[in-house]
Amino acid sequence: MLHYALVFLVIAIIAALFGFTGIAGTAAGIAKILFVVFLILAVIAFFRRAS
């Protein structure tokens, strides 16, 4: 998940540099969603392993 979030973040940065604001905004939104999903899954895995 984290890998895909970083990939979409890079895509958003490159698209923003070239002026594709619509694509950059969409890619940034997807990156945010994937990062939140990664954090939720990481917390769940931490608590499952701790108990």
Wavefront OBJ file of the C-alpha trace (Angstrom):
o trace
v 0.000 0.000 0.000
v 2.704 2.434 0.956
v 4.523 1.746 -2.300
v 1.431 2.596 -4.357
v 0.811 5.722 -2.305
v 4.347 6.902 -3.060
v 3.936 6.073 -6.756
v 0.771 8.160 -6.983
v 2.479 10.972 -5.074
v 5.316 11.014 -7.611
v 2.795 10.959 -10.461
v 0.995 13.912 -8.868
v 4.216 15.900 -8.519
v 5.289 15.221 -12.099
v 1.820 16.042 -13.448
v 1.788 19.291 -11.463
v 5.182 20.264 -12.864
v 3.886 19.820 -16.397
v 0.674 21.729 -15.681
v -1.817 18.861 -15.630
v -3.654 20.071 -12.551
v -6.631 17.743 -12.903
v -4.480 14.644 -13.076
v -2.253 15.958 -10.283
v -5.228 16.534 -7.997
v -6.671 13.116 -8.682
v -3.349 11.361 -8.148
v -2.784 13.274 -4.906
v -6.238 12.280 -3.678
v -5.583 8.623 -4.456
v -2.217 8.848 -2.690
v -3.913 10.262 0.431
v -6.515 7.499 0.458
v -3.911 4.766 0.021
v -1.766 6.247 2.782
v -4.715 6.286 5.197
v -5.534 2.675 4.301
v -1.880 1.773 4.915
v -1.934 3.463 8.334
v -5.140 1.679 9.356
v -3.785 -1.697 8.288
v -0.465 -1.036 10.043
v -2.228 -0.185 13.316
v -4.418 -3.294 13.049
v -1.363 -5.477 12.388
v 0.480 -3.900 15.323
v -2.330 -4.584 17.778
v -2.876 -8.116 16.506
v 0.810 -8.899 16.928
v 1.012 -7.234 20.370
v -1.780 -9.297 21.870
l 1 2 3 4 5 6 7 8 9 10 11 12 13 14 15 16 17 18 19 20 21 22 23 24 25 26 27 28 29 30 31 32 33 34 35 36 37 38 39 40 41 42 43 44 45 46 47 48 49 50 51
